[in-house]
Amino acid sequence: MNILVTGANGQLGNEMRIVSRGSQDHYIFTDVVEVEGQETTILDITQLEAIRRVVKEQEIDVIVNCAAYTNVDKAESEPELAELLNAKAPENLARAMKEVGGLLVHISTDYVFGGDPYNTPCKEDQKGTPTGVYGLTKLHGEERIIATGVDYLIFRTAWLYSEFGKNFVKTMLNLTATKPQLKVVFDQVGTPTYAYDLAKAIFDIVGSRKFDGRTGIYHYSNEGVCSWFDFTKMIAEYAGNISCDIQPCHSEEFPSPVKRPAYSVLDKTKVKDTFGITIPYWTDSLRTCIKHIKEQ
Ligand SMILES: NC(=O)c1ccc[n+]([C@@H]2O[C@H](COP(=O)([O-])OP(=O)(O)OC[C@H]3O[C@@H](n4cnc5c(N)ncnc54)[C@H](OP(=O)(O)O)[C@@H]3O)[C@@H](O)[C@H]2O)c1
């Protein structure tokens, strides 16, 4: 198969580059800019004709869409751009794949939930109630993909981190190494996800052709539950940053342009049952990622 990855310079895109090394399928990595040392085809996913051209020329069977507008706070002041990248652009990819009978693998988020209070893990068919522009535009993206009639796998994930780009783990590695004290919110709980684990799951599902007849939305995060405070404590412990005094605090101590879900745990039963995969526990994956960051 010919598999095109968009947003290949981002966190998940870079992990797709790693997991697909040595694949029997032919992977083509695309993004809006080239990065030194990485083979990248330029493709702006807001441009339908450009997508159609590359799909035709490269005879693409599957698109894995890792591109998105991911700045949750900034989206509040740039709703049109967020809608373009998170809703219209995925529809473009879906239309292009529908025209050739291909598959679109798309990534969405736990932030499609959060408006309704709940305290049990969210299943795929729970009604979307986003609390901000980012979550709303990601929900629109899902709806627009489904409306095209394309074959799709939508993976909703959460709290993504990796050794690439900017993310919570890298920020906290730095802060816990340099600050004597740190306050971190304990009233928002969810599950971190190592982007490598998600990329590997996508790679295995696509590579094994297990997607036939399994169009749908699936939840994927690492296993377990924690607060941002617990997450930070483990980051500091694994990094050996023992001199920072980390204390829990309430979200209201850190005013933000967007309200985040208080309970943001995804139920992963469907993805495990459908594809027969096992998912690593969050602390095991965190330890692995920090080891890789330290080796860089
Ligand atoms: N990060 C999280 O915590 C999180 C949580 C839940 C779900 N997700 C979802 O997971 C997916 C992957 O997230 P990520 O953290 O890997 O994202 P990321 O690191 O922000 O990477 C996104 C990539 O898309 C590129 N891009 C932007 N506009 C584009 C365009 N018009 N055409 C093609 N590429 C474009 C970006 O380039 P520039 O950097 O140059 O703009 C970047 O390389 C996204 O769908 C996101 O919504 C993320």
The ligand as a Gaussian input file, in Angstrom:
#p B3LYP/6-31G(d) Opt

LIG

0 1
 N       -1.060000      17.488000      21.553000
 C       -2.021000      16.958000      22.316000
 O       -1.965000      16.989000      23.564000
 C       -3.196000      16.288000      21.653000
 C       -4.206000      15.766000      22.486000
 C       -5.296000      15.128000      21.883000
 C       -5.356000      15.031000      20.495000
 N       -4.367000      15.568000      19.726000
 C       -4.479000      15.446000      18.268000
 O       -3.432000      14.589000      17.831000
 C       -3.017000      14.968000      16.518000
 C       -1.505000      15.125000      16.490000
 O       -1.145000      16.141000      17.419000
 P        0.374000      16.616000      17.584000
 O        0.539000      17.058000      18.991000
 O        1.284000      15.575000      16.998000
 O        0.360000      17.910000      16.624000
 P        1.561000      18.906000      16.319000
 O        2.809000      18.446000      16.989000
 O        1.045000      20.289000      16.564000
 O        1.785000      18.686000      14.740000
 C        0.887000      19.145000      13.784000
 C        1.648000      19.296000      12.477000
 O        0.714000      19.728000      11.476000
 C        1.362000      20.732000      10.701000
 N        0.419000      21.570000       9.975000
 C       -0.149000      22.745000      10.376000
 N       -0.911000      23.235000       9.390000
 C       -0.847000      22.378000       8.347000
 C       -1.405000      22.364000       7.038000
 N       -2.205000      23.344000       6.584000
 N       -1.107000      21.314000       6.219000
 C       -0.295000      20.335000       6.644000
 N        0.286000      20.298000       7.867000
 C        0.002000      21.310000       8.705000
 C        2.140000      21.494000      11.752000
 O        3.087000      22.356000      11.167000
 P        3.491000      23.722000      11.947000
 O        3.999000      23.306000      13.279000
 O        4.550000      24.305000      11.053000
 O        2.233000      24.538000      12.025000
 C        2.756000      20.358000      12.550000
 O        3.951000      19.877000      11.948000
 C       -3.828000      16.224000      16.175000
 O       -4.944000      15.880000      15.419000
 C       -4.285000      16.746000      17.524000
 O       -5.475000      17.492000      17.439000
 C       -3.290000      16.172000      20.276000

